[in-house]
Amino acid sequence: MHACKLCGRMVSVVLRSNRASLPRFNVVLNSTSRKTSVRYYNSTAYTSSESVTESGTKQKKTSINPEEVKKFNALASKWWDTKGELKGLHSMNRLRVPLIRDTLMKQHRVSRKSRPLEGLRILDVGCGGGILSVPLAKLGAQVTGLDASEEAVKAATAHMAHDPSLKDTLTFTHGTVEDLVASEVRDYYDALVASEVIEHVDALDDFVGSSCDLVKPGGSLFFTTINRTNQSYYLAVIAAEYIVGVVPRGTHNWNKFVSPEELKDELRANNCHPRLIHGMFYNPFLNHWNWTGSTEMNYALHAIKDASEADLKKD
């Protein structure tokens, strides 16, 4: 509570003294509706994940924003600095790894404690330097880390090389979910994880749709992200980037934050059904995450893809 009050005072000071340097967004803060298909990145509107060049040729369909990729390319040397700008992602593993492990163990009726995810194939979308991919692989899962940032994939691969035990259970690939869906030989996964990713994509519907396409019937999807609320603007953008410096400035765009209802709607539209949602709270002063009943800031969501009748009978 004291940390929150201090953060609130600091926000007020910064807003008064640095108003000109703070990010400006093209929506009213108390509006949480996304009734238009236009997505905003500062002053630039993105209306579609597929564009046409001046010559009239269609560019490859993607939900990835090149400017976002540049941001994460610049972080290549920082992914495994557990005390640096990305330390919050490392400490988040305290919540997200047990959530994924325990949910999949229950779903697949696994009771063994040693390598409980053995035999399961997991796609970690937006894996970055592999902060989440590595612990999931150490739990026995066959993990593929996927990222649109080539530099992040290089950093993840280099880090993995220091641990020979991972060579048979972990691989990293440069690309997007749309690339995998469009590939001639498509792999299907028991689970897909997109942790701290969807707040960086341009076309949420395309991204979620492609993600769902890559999961087996009856498979799981896990998301962690930031809700689009007044609170998240002041804490996740202003405080985190401009005051405490938890993440680099410019990492987040409040307009691209996604509410739980929006994410649920996109999942349901793709025959995936939300099963649980947990609020998450981060204390930047202690670098510590806790579960909370509120989803006003960060939240985690688990959904299951519809299983066919044949698949259900097998169970």
Summary of the structure (lengths in Angstrom):
residues: 315
radius of gyration: 19.4
end to end distance: 46.8
largest distance: 63.7
contacts: 996
relative contact order: 0.15
helix: 38%
strand: 22%
